[in-house]
Amino acid sequence: MIEDRDSMLRRLHEMRSEHRDLDTVIARMEMQPVDQIQLQRLKKRKLKLKDDITRLESGLLPDIIA
C-alpha cells in the first residue's frame, strides 16, 4: 500500500508539473497569432489534467465519516 501511495504521489507531482507547463505554453501562445485548434487542444488537455489531479488527490485523502 505504501508503494501504491508513493507511485500515486509521484504521478500527482508529474501531472501538476505538466499542468504548469501547459499553463506557460498556453499563455505564450495567446500573445501571438497561433493555430486556434492547437490552442484549444492544449486547453482541453490542461482541463483534463486538472480533473485527473483532483481525482487523484481525493483518492489520497482518507475517508472521513462526518
C-alpha positions in Angstrom: 0.0 0.0 0.0 2.9 2.4 0.7 4.3 1.7 -2.7 0.9 2.5 -4.3 0.7 5.7 -2.3 4.3 6.6 -3.3 3.5 6.0 -7.0 0.3 8.0 -6.7 2.3 10.9 -5.2 4.9 10.7 -8.0 2.1 10.7 -10.6 0.4 13.6 -8.9 3.7 15.5 -9.0 4.2 14.7 -12.7 0.6 15.8 -13.5 1.0 19.1 -11.6 4.2 19.8 -13.4 2.6 19.1 -16.8 -0.3 21.3 -15.9 2.1 24.2 -15.0 4.0 23.7 -18.2 0.8 23.8 -20.3 -0.2 26.9 -18.5 3.0 28.6 -19.6 2.8 27.3 -23.2 -0.9 28.5 -23.5 0.0 31.9 -22.1 2.8 32.3 -24.6 0.6 31.1 -27.5 -2.2 33.6 -26.6 0.2 36.5 -27.0 0.7 35.8 -30.7 -1.3 34.6 -33.7 -1.4 30.8 -33.5 -3.4 27.8 -34.7 -6.6 28.1 -32.7 -7.3 24.3 -32.9 -3.9 23.5 -31.4 -4.6 26.1 -28.6 -8.0 24.6 -27.9 -6.4 21.1 -27.7 -3.8 22.3 -25.2 -6.6 23.9 -23.1 -8.6 20.7 -23.1 -5.6 18.7 -22.1 -5.0 21.2 -19.2 -8.6 20.9 -18.1 -8.4 17.1 -18.2 -5.2 17.1 -16.2 -6.9 19.3 -13.6 -9.7 16.8 -13.3 -7.3 13.9 -13.0 -5.3 15.8 -10.4 -8.4 16.4 -8.4 -9.5 12.8 -8.7 -6.0 11.5 -7.6 -5.9 14.0 -4.7 -9.3 12.7 -3.4 -8.0 9.2 -3.7 -5.0 10.0 -1.5 -7.1 11.6 1.3 -8.5 9.2 3.8 -12.3 8.9 4.0 -13.6 10.9 7.0 -17.0 10.0 8.3 -18.8 13.1 9.4 
